[in-house]
Amino acid sequence: MEHIVLIGNGIAGVTAARHIRKLSDKKITIISAEADHFFSRTALMYVYMGHMRWTDIEPYEHWFWKKNNLELKKAYVSKIDTVSKTLQFKEGGTMQYDKLIIASGSTTNTFGWEGLESDGVVGMVTKQDLEQIKKYAPNNDECPRAVLIGGGLIGVELAEMLRTRNIEVTFLIREENFWDSVLPQDEAAMISRHIKSHGVDLQNNTNLDKIISDEDGKVRAILTKETGQEIPCSMVGICTGVKPNISFLEGSTIETDRGILVNRKLETNVKDVYAIGDCAQQREAIGNRKPVEAVWYTGRMMGETVAQTICGNPFEYNPGHWFNSAKFFDIEYQTYGWVFSDKKEYEAHFHWHHEDDTKCITIAYHKETRAFLGINTFGIRLKHKVFDQWLNEHQKVDFVVKNLKKANFDPEFYTHFETDILQKFQQHQPVNA
């Protein structure tokens, strides 16, 4: 019987395993050194905040794996011999495979700062990271202040987590405003104000110089690069993004760059070896998408795609129009299509901002053709399906603004702002007939 082995039990690996099982009776083994069972990584923060228990973020009961004949092995793969199709484990022992799917995910991105090895320096990617955060920031007595390095979604999640335990947070970002490498200036400024409103000491244009530890090797402070300011703290959160977790592939014949290089069918350069999820890198980027995408839904889609290939129905990975969502403390964020922080030559933006400073939208469109390109929305929920359809239909910006009500899915009795948005748009630029 053909043996399919998956390295990694995150959303990409487990989706692949589930779909292979739906389509075949192949032997399937899922290997992970992180956790016994698959869990929802995006919900890690809620375990720390007390909103959920660990068992609540495991989508499948423990009997699910045996019932579906999915073998689980808790181990760390230290070496892959693609000639003999053999995995070696750090703990000792080996395993043979017929086809291998690497779904090893991401790891915290660091930049060689002095003091990174100190106790109390944490990331926010894995189960082990969560355990470290619980250890070093259990409450505001044992951790009066934490310093977070770098912006982005991981940083704002960790800031929210710590503030729920009344831990003071200093947040160092190198940009003028939070996440302004992704968000247009008005949006980034609004989110920066919102983060500060939750008691976070957000310091812009500030870089880390080094982490200082005490005589026991525990974090006691950091130094800023620009001014040499020493900020006492009991924990340092490294929130400077993630990178593919592929260090175990050193010395193998599998080609890598930032991630594991794959074609549109998610095949590597080695026959019968595939890569999916955060660790995979498209040899040729798909449209405006980045070659490596550490996004939950793209991992799921890659898992479904590679399962079809493994089971004899090969087709190319096609993630469709870009979309994403997140939450910045109390403000929900969604994006559909493309709204660039630095506008492209052909791109124009329409921006609407509510006076309460917690709601806004930015719509991107083509200057010449007025084609709708994308939308960012903060504090107003909009339907993915509707925007996907409008992007497929190449609708004009004027049509989109006139029909925003069709896309709204805020709960009943919420205030609607479509009339105000349309009036502002009409002042912004005459609406084409």
PLY file of the C-alpha trace (Angstrom):
ply
format ascii 1.0
element vertex 433
property float x
property float y
property float z
element edge 432
property int vertex1
property int vertex2
end_header
0.00 0.00 0.00
1.32 3.43 -0.96
2.54 5.37 2.10
1.90 9.14 2.17
3.85 10.99 4.84
3.12 14.58 5.87
5.58 16.68 7.87
3.47 19.15 9.83
-0.01 18.96 11.34
-1.16 22.54 10.75
-4.06 23.56 8.53
-2.20 22.75 5.28
-0.98 19.28 6.29
-4.18 18.17 7.99
-6.35 19.40 5.10
-4.20 17.41 2.68
-4.48 14.30 4.86
-8.25 14.60 5.23
-8.81 15.02 1.49
-6.44 12.18 0.57
-8.42 9.99 2.96
-11.72 11.05 1.36
-10.35 10.07 -2.03
-8.35 6.92 -1.23
-7.37 4.22 1.25
-3.65 5.04 1.09
-1.60 4.73 4.26
-1.24 8.24 5.76
1.13 9.33 8.53
1.18 12.87 9.95
4.36 13.90 11.78
4.65 16.87 14.15
6.99 17.79 16.97
4.78 20.68 18.09
1.53 19.17 19.33
-0.17 15.78 19.55
-3.16 16.96 17.54
-4.08 19.63 15.03
-5.22 22.91 16.58
-6.43 26.25 15.30
-3.32 28.43 15.31
-5.31 31.63 14.83
-7.04 30.97 18.18
-3.88 30.68 20.31
-4.37 34.19 21.68
-7.83 33.32 23.05
-6.41 30.49 25.17
-4.08 32.95 26.93
-6.92 35.47 27.31
-9.17 32.86 28.94
-11.83 32.99 26.24
-11.18 29.37 25.20
-9.62 26.23 26.62
-6.98 24.25 24.72
-9.52 21.55 23.93
-11.76 24.22 22.36
-9.18 25.03 19.68
-8.76 21.40 18.59
-11.36 21.10 15.79
-11.46 17.30 15.85
-12.08 14.89 18.72
-9.10 12.67 19.52
-10.94 9.61 18.19
-11.22 11.27 14.75
-7.69 10.32 13.70
-7.96 6.60 14.47
-11.48 6.38 13.03
-10.20 7.84 9.74
-7.06 5.68 9.78
-4.72 8.69 10.04
-1.57 7.73 11.92
0.00 10.41 14.11
3.66 10.52 15.10
5.13 13.09 17.47
8.70 13.58 16.29
11.08 16.09 14.74
12.38 15.29 11.25
16.10 16.10 11.22
17.07 14.83 7.76
15.44 13.72 4.50
17.15 11.30 2.13
15.19 11.70 -1.10
17.11 8.93 -2.89
16.14 6.20 -0.43
12.90 8.05 0.48
13.81 7.95 4.16
13.14 10.39 7.01
15.49 10.49 10.00
14.16 11.65 13.37
16.04 13.77 15.88
14.81 11.42 18.61
16.20 8.42 16.71
14.67 6.06 14.19
13.62 6.40 10.56
10.53 6.18 8.38
10.08 5.29 4.72
7.69 7.14 2.44
6.38 6.71 -1.09
5.20 10.31 -1.39
6.17 13.14 0.95
4.25 16.35 1.63
6.19 18.99 3.56
3.89 21.32 5.49
6.30 22.46 8.18
4.87 25.95 8.52
6.60 29.07 9.81
8.97 30.10 12.54
9.63 33.51 14.10
11.79 35.79 12.00
14.73 37.28 13.92
17.56 39.58 12.90
20.52 38.53 15.02
20.06 40.98 17.88
22.30 40.58 20.92
20.43 38.91 23.77
17.98 36.85 21.72
18.91 33.74 23.72
17.83 35.35 27.02
15.04 33.74 29.03
11.85 35.69 28.45
12.40 36.36 24.73
9.37 34.87 23.01
7.64 34.58 19.64
3.94 34.08 19.00
3.73 31.32 16.38
3.70 27.90 18.04
2.15 26.08 20.99
5.55 26.26 22.67
5.54 30.05 22.19
2.19 30.26 23.99
3.59 28.19 26.86
6.57 30.56 27.11
4.28 33.62 27.17
2.22 32.05 29.95
5.42 31.36 31.87
7.03 34.79 31.55
3.88 36.95 31.52
1.40 35.24 33.86
0.27 38.52 35.45
1.32 42.14 36.02
3.10 41.32 39.29
5.59 38.94 37.70
5.66 40.88 34.41
5.01 44.60 35.03
6.08 45.49 31.46
6.70 43.67 28.19
8.38 45.12 25.10
7.21 44.04 21.65
9.54 44.39 18.68
8.01 44.91 15.22
4.49 45.55 14.04
2.10 43.42 12.04
-0.69 41.10 13.05
1.36 39.02 15.50
2.42 42.17 17.35
-1.07 43.56 17.79
-2.39 40.14 18.90
0.32 39.88 21.56
-0.33 43.45 22.70
-4.03 42.69 23.16
-3.24 39.47 25.02
-0.93 41.18 27.50
-3.25 44.15 28.12
-6.03 41.75 29.22
-3.76 40.91 32.19
-2.99 44.59 32.82
0.63 44.17 31.75
2.16 47.42 30.50
3.22 47.13 26.85
5.84 49.12 24.98
5.55 48.45 21.25
8.53 49.39 19.03
7.84 49.83 15.32
10.32 51.09 12.77
7.63 52.77 10.64
5.88 56.10 11.08
2.57 54.31 11.77
1.54 50.76 12.58
1.68 48.42 9.55
2.11 51.27 7.08
4.02 48.93 4.77
0.62 47.29 4.13
-2.00 49.93 4.92
-2.46 53.34 3.29
-1.37 56.20 5.54
-4.83 57.24 6.83
-5.66 53.68 7.87
-2.29 53.04 9.50
-2.62 56.30 11.46
-6.12 55.37 12.65
-5.00 51.93 13.83
-2.00 53.50 15.59
-4.33 55.81 17.51
-6.59 52.87 18.37
-3.69 50.79 19.70
-2.58 53.72 21.88
-6.14 54.13 23.17
-5.80 50.68 24.76
-2.91 51.82 26.92
-0.11 50.61 24.64
3.07 52.72 24.52
3.49 52.64 20.72
6.89 54.08 19.79
7.27 54.75 16.06
10.48 55.13 14.06
12.22 53.05 16.74
14.44 49.99 16.31
15.81 47.50 18.82
19.55 47.71 19.50
19.95 44.84 21.96
18.27 42.84 24.71
19.83 43.04 28.18
19.63 40.14 30.62
20.40 39.85 34.33
23.03 37.62 35.96
20.66 34.64 35.68
20.17 35.11 31.92
16.64 36.52 32.29
15.46 39.55 30.31
15.64 42.76 32.36
15.58 45.52 29.70
16.09 46.49 26.06
18.06 49.29 24.46
16.67 51.31 21.55
18.94 51.95 18.59
18.08 55.57 17.84
18.40 57.11 21.33
19.99 54.38 23.44
16.98 54.50 25.76
16.90 51.63 28.25
13.38 50.25 28.78
13.06 47.85 31.74
10.91 44.79 30.98
10.32 41.20 32.05
9.49 39.81 28.60
10.41 40.66 25.00
8.05 39.61 22.21
9.65 39.23 18.78
6.92 40.21 16.31
9.02 40.90 13.20
7.12 38.48 11.01
7.65 34.82 10.20
9.81 32.82 7.81
9.42 29.31 6.38
10.45 26.59 8.82
12.89 24.73 6.56
16.21 24.56 8.42
15.90 20.74 8.61
16.24 20.60 4.80
19.88 21.73 4.81
21.94 19.20 2.92
18.95 17.65 1.17
18.41 17.69 -2.59
15.18 19.69 -2.21
15.61 23.17 -3.71
14.90 26.10 -1.41
15.10 29.87 -1.49
13.19 31.71 1.25
10.88 28.70 1.22
10.67 25.35 -0.55
10.44 26.05 -4.27
7.34 24.60 -5.92
5.50 24.83 -9.23
1.78 25.48 -9.62
1.05 21.83 -8.79
3.02 22.30 -5.54
5.69 19.86 -6.73
9.29 20.39 -5.66
12.28 19.62 -7.88
12.33 16.10 -6.41
9.86 13.52 -7.70
7.18 12.52 -5.18
8.02 15.42 -2.83
5.54 18.30 -2.43
5.44 21.43 -0.26
2.36 23.33 0.91
1.38 26.09 3.32
3.68 28.67 4.92
6.87 26.79 3.99
6.13 26.69 0.22
7.43 29.30 -2.21
6.00 29.67 -5.69
8.78 29.69 -8.30
6.73 32.31 -10.14
4.49 34.59 -8.10
0.75 34.39 -8.81
-0.36 37.86 -9.91
0.31 40.42 -7.16
0.57 37.72 -4.49
3.85 37.15 -2.66
5.69 33.90 -3.52
5.46 32.88 0.16
2.08 33.42 1.85
1.72 32.66 5.55
-2.08 32.79 5.46
-4.52 30.27 6.94
-6.86 29.95 3.96
-4.10 29.57 1.36
-2.66 26.70 3.41
-6.07 25.04 3.37
-6.41 25.54 -0.39
-2.93 24.10 -1.01
-3.85 21.06 1.08
-6.94 20.43 -1.05
-4.94 20.93 -4.26
-2.10 18.55 -3.43
-4.55 15.88 -2.25
-6.10 15.80 -5.73
-2.67 15.43 -7.33
-1.67 12.63 -4.95
-4.90 10.81 -5.81
-4.50 11.01 -9.58
-6.47 14.17 -10.38
-3.71 16.77 -10.74
-4.58 20.42 -11.15
-2.85 23.73 -10.49
-3.10 25.72 -7.29
-5.26 28.79 -7.92
-5.98 30.91 -4.81
-8.19 33.38 -6.68
-8.58 37.01 -5.62
-6.61 38.14 -2.60
-8.54 38.52 0.64
-7.69 38.55 4.31
-9.12 39.57 7.67
-7.84 40.46 11.12
-8.76 42.29 14.32
-6.93 45.23 15.88
-8.26 45.23 19.46
-11.89 46.40 18.87
-11.63 47.10 15.13
-12.31 44.34 12.62
-10.45 44.53 9.31
-11.14 42.92 5.94
-9.48 43.36 2.58
-10.60 42.15 -0.87
-8.55 42.61 -4.04
-5.57 44.97 -3.89
-5.21 48.26 -2.04
-1.52 49.15 -1.96
0.03 51.34 0.72
2.17 52.95 -1.98
-0.21 53.47 -4.85
0.75 52.02 -8.20
1.08 54.40 -11.16
-2.38 53.47 -12.42
-4.07 53.40 -8.99
-6.37 55.95 -7.34
-7.86 55.73 -3.83
-11.16 56.89 -2.39
-11.09 57.12 1.42
-14.03 57.54 3.81
-13.47 57.97 7.53
-16.11 58.03 10.29
-15.89 60.72 12.94
-15.69 58.16 15.77
-12.22 57.14 14.44
-12.99 53.40 14.49
-14.51 52.96 11.01
-13.17 53.68 7.56
-12.93 52.25 4.08
-10.42 52.73 1.27
-11.38 51.73 -2.26
-8.72 51.35 -4.94
-9.59 51.78 -8.61
-7.88 52.31 -11.96
-7.39 56.00 -12.77
-8.16 55.62 -16.46
-10.69 52.79 -16.72
-12.26 53.29 -13.25
-12.13 49.50 -12.78
-12.60 48.45 -9.14
-9.31 46.99 -7.83
-9.86 46.40 -4.14
-11.22 47.56 -0.80
-10.00 47.80 2.80
-12.74 48.04 5.40
-12.38 48.74 9.12
-15.30 48.46 11.54
-17.82 47.62 8.80
-18.31 43.98 7.83
-18.55 43.25 4.12
-19.27 39.99 2.30
-16.41 38.11 0.67
-18.69 36.45 -1.88
-20.01 39.77 -3.18
-16.57 41.33 -3.66
-15.23 38.16 -5.27
-18.10 38.39 -7.77
-17.52 42.11 -8.45
-13.81 41.50 -9.03
-14.62 38.62 -11.40
-17.07 40.87 -13.28
-14.52 43.72 -13.52
-17.06 46.14 -12.10
-16.41 49.89 -12.09
-15.76 51.74 -8.85
-18.96 53.76 -9.33
-21.06 50.57 -9.38
-19.33 49.25 -6.26
-19.91 52.39 -4.20
-23.58 52.62 -5.30
-24.14 48.97 -4.32
-22.18 48.74 -1.06
-25.38 47.96 0.84
-25.57 44.61 -0.99
-22.18 43.67 0.46
-22.89 44.68 4.07
-23.35 41.94 6.66
-23.15 43.85 9.92
-25.54 42.42 12.54
-29.16 43.57 12.70
-29.74 47.06 14.12
-26.18 48.20 13.35
-25.94 51.68 11.85
-25.33 51.68 8.11
-23.09 54.23 6.43
-23.61 53.58 2.70
-25.47 56.87 2.08
-22.73 58.89 3.76
-20.04 56.99 1.84
-21.81 57.59 -1.49
-22.17 61.33 -0.78
-18.48 61.58 0.07
-17.60 59.64 -3.09
-19.68 61.96 -5.25
-17.75 64.89 -3.82
-14.49 63.01 -4.30
-15.02 62.59 -8.04
-18.02 62.80 -10.38
-19.71 59.42 -10.79
-19.62 58.10 -14.33
-22.99 57.34 -15.85
0 1
1 2
2 3
3 4
4 5
5 6
6 7
7 8
8 9
9 10
10 11
11 12
12 13
13 14
14 15
15 16
16 17
17 18
18 19
19 20
20 21
21 22
22 23
23 24
24 25
25 26
26 27
27 28
28 29
29 30
30 31
31 32
32 33
33 34
34 35
35 36
36 37
37 38
38 39
39 40
40 41
41 42
42 43
43 44
44 45
45 46
46 47
47 48
48 49
49 50
50 51
51 52
52 53
53 54
54 55
55 56
56 57
57 58
58 59
59 60
60 61
61 62
62 63
63 64
64 65
65 66
66 67
67 68
68 69
69 70
70 71
71 72
72 73
73 74
74 75
75 76
76 77
77 78
78 79
79 80
80 81
81 82
82 83
83 84
84 85
85 86
86 87
87 88
88 89
89 90
90 91
91 92
92 93
93 94
94 95
95 96
96 97
97 98
98 99
99 100
100 101
101 102
102 103
103 104
104 105
105 106
106 107
107 108
108 109
109 110
110 111
111 112
112 113
113 114
114 115
115 116
116 117
117 118
118 119
119 120
120 121
121 122
122 123
123 124
124 125
125 126
126 127
127 128
128 129
129 130
130 131
131 132
132 133
133 134
134 135
135 136
136 137
137 138
138 139
139 140
140 141
141 142
142 143
143 144
144 145
145 146
146 147
147 148
148 149
149 150
150 151
151 152
152 153
153 154
154 155
155 156
156 157
157 158
158 159
159 160
160 161
161 162
162 163
163 164
164 165
165 166
166 167
167 168
168 169
169 170
170 171
171 172
172 173
173 174
174 175
175 176
176 177
177 178
178 179
179 180
180 181
181 182
182 183
183 184
184 185
185 186
186 187
187 188
188 189
189 190
190 191
191 192
192 193
193 194
194 195
195 196
196 197
197 198
198 199
199 200
200 201
201 202
202 203
203 204
204 205
205 206
206 207
207 208
208 209
209 210
210 211
211 212
212 213
213 214
214 215
215 216
216 217
217 218
218 219
219 220
220 221
221 222
222 223
223 224
224 225
225 226
226 227
227 228
228 229
229 230
230 231
231 232
232 233
233 234
234 235
235 236
236 237
237 238
238 239
239 240
240 241
241 242
242 243
243 244
244 245
245 246
246 247
247 248
248 249
249 250
250 251
251 252
252 253
253 254
254 255
255 256
256 257
257 258
258 259
259 260
260 261
261 262
262 263
263 264
264 265
265 266
266 267
267 268
268 269
269 270
270 271
271 272
272 273
273 274
274 275
275 276
276 277
277 278
278 279
279 280
280 281
281 282
282 283
283 284
284 285
285 286
286 287
287 288
288 289
289 290
290 291
291 292
292 293
293 294
294 295
295 296
296 297
297 298
298 299
299 300
300 301
301 302
302 303
303 304
304 305
305 306
306 307
307 308
308 309
309 310
310 311
311 312
312 313
313 314
314 315
315 316
316 317
317 318
318 319
319 320
320 321
321 322
322 323
323 324
324 325
325 326
326 327
327 328
328 329
329 330
330 331
331 332
332 333
333 334
334 335
335 336
336 337
337 338
338 339
339 340
340 341
341 342
342 343
343 344
344 345
345 346
346 347
347 348
348 349
349 350
350 351
351 352
352 353
353 354
354 355
355 356
356 357
357 358
358 359
359 360
360 361
361 362
362 363
363 364
364 365
365 366
366 367
367 368
368 369
369 370
370 371
371 372
372 373
373 374
374 375
375 376
376 377
377 378
378 379
379 380
380 381
381 382
382 383
383 384
384 385
385 386
386 387
387 388
388 389
389 390
390 391
391 392
392 393
393 394
394 395
395 396
396 397
397 398
398 399
399 400
400 401
401 402
402 403
403 404
404 405
405 406
406 407
407 408
408 409
409 410
410 411
411 412
412 413
413 414
414 415
415 416
416 417
417 418
418 419
419 420
420 421
421 422
422 423
423 424
424 425
425 426
426 427
427 428
428 429
429 430
430 431
431 432
